[in-house]
Amino acid sequence: MEIALKELARVVGGEVSGDDSVMIGGVAGIKEARPGDITFLANPRYEKFMDSTQASAVIVSPGTSGRGKPLILSDNPYLSFVKAVEFFVPNKNHYPRVIHPGAVISDSASVGSGVAVGACAVIEDGVRIGDGTVILPGVFVGRDAEIGADCLVYPNATIRDEVKIGNRVIIHGGAVIGSDGFGFAKDGEVYRKIPQIGNVVIEDDVEIGANVTIDRAATGTTYVGKGTKIDNLVQIAHNVVIRENCILVAQVGIGGTTEIGKGATLAGQAGAAGHIKIGDGAVVAAQAGVTKSVPAGTMVSGYPAREHSQAKRIYASFQKLPDLLKRVADLGERLAKIEERLKQ
């Protein structure tokens, strides 16, 4: 399928600069694109590829030079490219809406219309599954759990007892939702397990990456707000509250009873101690270690995490330490010589 650039601009929400009759038949990254493809430029670091890309057109921000190529000007090139991808490559997740004879479904479970359940999936007593949801092979759904409509649960995910999941939630393979929180009380020389009797609530439009673990609350609820996106290998401890539209990048770890505000971002391998609050819109940089609460709208980095501009000054000073140590040693030698002369 091909479409004229002027028509594609309407689809993606942009304005053409240059030849609007160019025919586009596909999408690709700026380095991989071939004639007939459209690509995008959202990061200035990739602007050098504008001269070498073979793409027939590029989606860019207003004011970007096209180097003679036709452009679609967009205030959000990345989002416009996403729309182009959706146009040329429709969603491939079309699963037959059947229940495999190898699935094990309790007689007391309630399964909505148009639901797919794959081979070796296990749906236990009292489970409720909404219309149009897809449960792929090997998934386990524990007693009295609820899964909303139009969800997609990839193979070998585990949804434990009494977990509540909203609509249009995507759960990738190997994720475990509702595992016991890490709670133990010292009893003499041994540790006694604290019963974890709470649950997990996942709101609408959340995406949960592969091998994510979300612990159930000790009492009450571990909560993930609507629209939040969680990358692979993230650990969310018991009684954590994550508000809506947050981003948690790979290998983030969040300690128990911590609250993450609306629209906050935790970059890769960031860690947050328990019983703190990260405010609305805050950004925690990669590998930062957050040991105390972060005000709303603040960016922090480093360990322990500090306001980002302060952390950068500290990091810059570290690079001067070898010269500083040498200078201190030189001054010590000079001082020793002065003291020796004074004794004479």
C-alpha positions as CSV (number, residue, x, y, z in Angstrom):
1,M,0.0,0.0,0.0
2,E,1.3,3.4,-1.0
3,I,0.0,6.9,0.0
4,A,0.9,10.4,-1.1
5,L,2.9,12.4,1.5
6,K,0.1,15.0,1.7
7,E,-2.4,12.3,2.6
8,L,0.0,10.8,5.1
9,A,0.4,14.2,6.7
10,R,-3.3,14.3,7.5
11,V,-3.1,10.8,9.1
12,V,-0.2,11.7,11.4
13,G,-1.1,15.3,12.1
14,G,1.5,17.3,10.4
15,E,2.2,19.8,7.5
16,V,4.2,19.0,4.4
17,S,7.3,21.0,3.4
18,G,8.5,20.2,-0.1
19,D,7.1,17.8,-2.7
20,D,3.8,16.5,-1.2
21,S,3.2,14.1,-4.1
22,V,6.0,11.7,-3.0
23,M,4.6,8.2,-2.6
24,I,5.2,6.5,0.8
25,G,4.8,2.7,1.2
26,G,6.5,2.0,4.6
27,V,8.2,3.1,7.7
28,A,11.8,2.6,9.1
29,G,14.4,4.1,11.3
30,I,16.5,6.9,9.9
31,K,19.6,4.6,9.4
32,E,17.6,1.6,7.9
33,A,15.2,3.5,5.7
34,R,15.0,2.8,2.0
35,P,13.4,4.7,-0.9
36,G,9.7,4.7,-0.4
37,D,10.0,4.7,3.4
38,I,9.2,7.6,5.8
39,T,11.3,8.0,8.9
40,F,11.5,10.6,11.7
41,L,14.0,12.8,13.5
42,A,13.2,13.5,17.2
43,N,16.6,13.5,18.7
44,P,19.2,16.1,17.6
45,R,21.9,13.4,18.0
46,Y,20.6,11.7,14.8
47,E,20.5,14.8,12.7
48,K,23.8,13.8,11.1
49,F,21.9,10.9,9.4
50,M,19.7,13.4,7.5
51,D,22.4,13.6,4.8
52,S,22.8,9.8,4.4
53,T,19.3,8.4,4.9
54,Q,17.6,6.9,1.9
55,A,14.1,7.7,3.2
56,S,11.8,9.4,0.7
57,A,10.5,11.7,3.5
58,V,11.2,12.6,7.1
59,I,9.0,13.6,10.0
60,V,10.7,16.5,11.9
61,S,10.1,19.4,14.2
62,P,9.4,22.8,12.6
63,G,12.6,24.6,11.8
64,T,14.6,21.5,11.0
65,S,16.5,21.5,7.7
66,G,15.4,18.8,5.3
67,R,18.6,18.8,3.3
68,G,16.4,18.8,0.1
69,K,14.1,16.0,1.3
70,P,10.3,16.4,1.6
71,L,9.3,16.8,5.2
72,I,6.3,16.4,7.5
73,L,6.5,19.1,10.1
74,S,5.1,18.0,13.5
75,D,5.2,19.4,17.0
76,N,5.7,15.9,18.2
77,P,7.7,13.9,15.5
78,Y,7.9,10.7,17.6
79,L,4.1,10.6,18.1
80,S,3.5,11.3,14.4
81,F,5.9,8.5,13.5
82,V,3.9,6.2,15.9
83,K,0.8,7.1,13.9
84,A,2.6,6.3,10.7
85,V,3.7,2.9,12.0
86,E,0.1,2.1,13.0
87,F,-1.1,3.1,9.6
88,F,1.3,1.0,7.6
89,V,1.6,-1.9,10.1
90,P,-1.7,-2.7,11.6
91,N,-1.8,-4.5,15.0
92,K,-0.8,-8.1,14.5
93,N,-2.2,-9.3,17.8
94,H,-5.2,-11.0,16.3
95,Y,-5.7,-14.2,18.3
96,P,-8.5,-16.7,17.6
97,R,-11.2,-16.1,20.2
98,V,-11.4,-19.7,21.3
99,I,-10.8,-21.6,24.5
100,H,-8.2,-24.2,24.0
101,P,-9.2,-27.7,25.1
102,G,-6.0,-27.9,27.0
103,A,-6.9,-24.9,29.2
104,V,-8.0,-25.6,32.8
105,I,-10.9,-23.3,33.8
106,S,-12.8,-23.7,37.1
107,D,-16.6,-24.1,36.8
108,S,-17.0,-21.2,39.1
109,A,-15.0,-18.8,36.9
110,S,-16.8,-16.2,34.9
111,V,-15.5,-15.8,31.3
112,G,-16.8,-13.0,29.1
113,S,-17.7,-13.1,25.5
114,G,-15.0,-13.1,22.8
115,V,-12.3,-14.3,25.3
116,A,-9.3,-16.4,24.2
117,V,-7.7,-18.8,26.6
118,G,-4.6,-20.7,25.4
119,A,-3.3,-24.2,26.0
120,C,-2.2,-25.0,29.6
121,A,-3.6,-21.8,31.0
122,V,-5.1,-22.3,34.5
123,I,-8.1,-20.2,35.6
124,E,-9.0,-20.9,39.2
125,D,-12.2,-20.6,41.3
126,G,-14.0,-17.3,41.3
127,V,-12.0,-15.6,38.6
128,R,-13.8,-13.0,36.4
129,I,-12.5,-12.2,32.9
130,G,-14.0,-9.4,30.9
131,D,-15.1,-9.4,27.3
132,G,-12.4,-9.6,24.6
133,T,-9.5,-10.4,26.8
134,V,-6.8,-12.8,25.5
135,I,-5.1,-15.2,27.9
136,L,-2.2,-16.9,26.1
137,P,-0.7,-20.4,26.9
138,G,0.7,-21.1,30.3
139,V,-0.9,-18.2,32.2
140,F,-2.0,-18.8,35.8
141,V,-4.9,-16.8,37.2
142,G,-5.4,-17.4,40.9
143,R,-8.6,-17.6,43.0
144,D,-11.0,-14.6,42.9
145,A,-8.8,-12.6,40.6
146,E,-10.4,-10.1,38.2
147,I,-9.2,-9.2,34.7
148,G,-11.1,-6.5,32.8
149,A,-12.1,-6.2,29.1
150,D,-9.7,-6.2,26.1
151,C,-6.6,-7.2,28.1
152,L,-3.7,-9.1,26.7
153,V,-1.8,-11.5,29.0
154,Y,1.3,-13.1,27.3
155,P,2.5,-16.6,28.0
156,N,3.6,-17.8,31.4
157,A,2.5,-14.7,33.3
158,T,1.2,-15.3,36.8
159,I,-1.7,-13.4,38.3
160,R,-2.2,-14.4,41.9
161,D,-5.3,-14.6,44.1
162,E,-7.5,-11.5,44.5
163,V,-5.5,-9.4,42.1
164,K,-7.7,-6.8,40.3
165,I,-6.8,-5.7,36.8
166,G,-8.6,-3.0,34.8
167,N,-9.4,-2.8,31.1
168,R,-6.9,-2.8,28.2
169,V,-4.0,-3.9,30.3
170,I,-1.1,-5.6,28.7
171,I,1.0,-8.1,30.8
172,H,4.1,-9.5,29.2
173,G,5.5,-13.0,29.7
174,G,7.0,-14.0,33.0
175,A,5.4,-11.2,35.0
176,V,4.2,-12.1,38.5
177,I,1.5,-9.9,40.0
178,G,0.5,-10.5,43.5
179,S,3.5,-12.4,44.8
180,D,4.0,-12.2,48.6
181,G,5.6,-9.0,49.9
182,F,8.9,-9.4,51.6
183,G,7.9,-9.3,55.3
184,F,9.5,-11.2,58.2
185,A,9.5,-10.7,61.9
186,K,12.5,-11.8,64.1
187,D,11.6,-14.5,66.5
188,G,14.6,-15.3,68.5
189,E,17.2,-16.5,66.1
190,V,14.8,-17.2,63.3
191,Y,12.6,-15.1,61.0
192,R,8.8,-15.7,61.0
193,K,6.9,-14.9,57.8
194,I,4.4,-12.1,58.1
195,P,1.2,-13.1,56.3
196,Q,0.6,-10.9,53.2
197,I,-3.2,-10.6,53.2
198,G,-3.6,-7.6,50.9
199,N,-4.0,-7.5,47.1
200,V,-2.8,-5.7,44.0
201,V,-5.0,-3.3,41.9
202,I,-3.9,-2.4,38.4
203,E,-5.9,0.4,36.7
204,D,-6.9,0.7,33.0
205,D,-4.4,1.1,30.2
206,V,-1.3,-0.1,32.1
207,E,1.4,-2.0,30.4
208,I,3.6,-4.4,32.5
209,G,6.8,-5.7,31.0
210,A,8.4,-9.1,30.9
211,N,9.5,-10.5,34.3
212,V,8.1,-7.6,36.3
213,T,7.2,-8.5,39.9
214,I,4.5,-6.6,41.8
215,D,4.1,-7.7,45.4
216,R,0.7,-7.9,47.1
217,A,0.2,-5.6,50.1
218,A,0.8,-6.8,53.6
219,T,-2.6,-5.4,54.3
220,G,-4.6,-3.1,52.0
221,T,-3.5,-2.6,48.4
222,T,-0.5,-2.3,46.2
223,Y,-1.7,0.1,43.5
224,V,-0.7,1.0,39.9
225,G,-2.6,3.9,38.4
226,K,-4.1,4.1,34.9
227,G,-1.8,4.7,31.9
228,T,1.4,3.8,33.8
229,K,4.0,1.9,31.7
230,I,6.4,-0.5,33.4
231,D,9.4,-1.8,31.5
232,N,11.0,-5.3,31.9
233,L,12.5,-6.5,35.2
234,V,11.0,-4.0,37.5
235,Q,10.4,-4.8,41.2
236,I,7.5,-3.1,43.0
237,A,7.3,-4.0,46.7
238,H,4.3,-4.4,49.0
239,N,1.9,-1.4,49.5
240,V,3.6,0.8,46.9
241,V,1.3,3.3,45.3
242,I,2.0,4.4,41.8
243,R,-0.2,7.2,40.4
244,E,-1.4,7.5,36.9
245,N,0.8,7.9,33.8
246,C,4.2,7.1,35.3
247,I,7.1,5.6,33.5
248,L,9.3,2.9,35.2
249,V,12.3,1.9,33.1
250,A,14.0,-1.5,33.2
251,Q,15.5,-2.8,36.5
252,V,13.9,-0.1,38.7
253,G,13.3,-1.2,42.3
254,I,10.8,0.4,44.6
255,G,10.8,-0.3,48.3
256,G,7.6,-1.0,50.3
257,T,5.0,1.7,51.1
258,T,6.6,4.2,48.7
259,E,4.3,6.5,46.8
260,I,5.1,7.6,43.2
261,G,3.2,10.8,42.1
262,K,1.4,11.4,38.8
263,G,3.5,11.5,35.7
264,A,6.8,10.7,37.5
265,T,9.6,8.9,35.7
266,L,12.1,6.5,37.2
267,A,14.9,5.8,34.7
268,G,16.8,2.5,34.3
269,Q,18.2,0.8,37.4
270,A,17.0,3.6,39.7
271,G,16.1,2.5,43.2
272,A,13.8,4.0,45.8
273,A,13.9,3.2,49.5
274,G,10.7,2.4,51.3
275,H,8.3,4.7,53.1
276,I,9.1,7.8,50.9
277,K,7.2,9.9,48.4
278,I,8.3,10.9,44.9
279,G,6.2,13.8,43.8
280,D,4.2,14.5,40.8
281,G,6.2,14.9,37.6
282,A,9.5,14.2,39.3
283,V,12.3,12.5,37.3
284,V,14.8,10.1,38.9
285,A,17.8,9.6,36.7
286,A,19.3,6.3,35.7
287,Q,21.0,4.4,38.6
288,A,20.0,7.0,41.1
289,G,19.5,5.8,44.7
290,V,16.6,7.7,46.3
291,T,16.8,7.6,50.1
292,K,14.4,10.4,51.0
293,S,11.3,12.0,49.5
294,V,11.6,14.0,46.2
295,P,9.5,17.1,45.7
296,A,7.2,17.4,42.8
297,G,8.7,18.5,39.5
298,T,12.3,17.9,40.7
299,M,15.0,15.9,38.8
300,V,17.4,14.0,41.0
301,S,20.4,11.8,40.2
302,G,23.3,10.0,41.9
303,Y,23.7,8.1,45.1
304,P,22.3,9.2,47.4
305,A,20.1,11.1,45.0
306,R,20.4,14.8,45.0
307,E,18.9,17.6,42.9
308,H,20.4,17.1,39.4
309,S,22.3,20.3,39.1
310,Q,24.0,19.8,42.5
311,A,24.8,16.2,41.6
312,K,26.5,17.3,38.4
313,R,28.7,19.7,40.2
314,I,29.7,16.9,42.6
315,Y,30.5,14.5,39.7
316,A,32.6,17.2,38.1
317,S,34.6,17.7,41.2
318,F,35.3,14.0,41.4
319,Q,37.3,14.3,38.1
320,K,39.5,16.9,39.8
321,L,40.4,14.6,42.7
322,P,43.7,13.2,41.3
323,D,45.1,16.7,40.5
324,L,43.8,17.9,43.9
325,L,45.5,15.0,45.7
326,K,48.8,15.7,43.9
327,R,48.5,19.4,44.8
328,V,47.9,18.6,48.5
329,A,50.9,16.2,48.5
330,D,53.1,19.0,46.9
331,L,51.9,21.5,49.4
332,G,52.7,19.1,52.2
333,E,56.2,18.7,51.0
334,R,56.7,22.4,50.7
335,L,55.3,23.0,54.2
336,A,57.6,20.3,55.6
337,K,60.6,22.1,54.1
338,I,59.5,25.4,55.5
339,E,59.0,23.9,59.0
340,E,62.5,22.4,58.7
341,R,64.1,25.7,57.9
342,L,62.3,27.4,60.8
343,K,63.8,24.9,63.2
344,Q,67.3,25.8,62.1
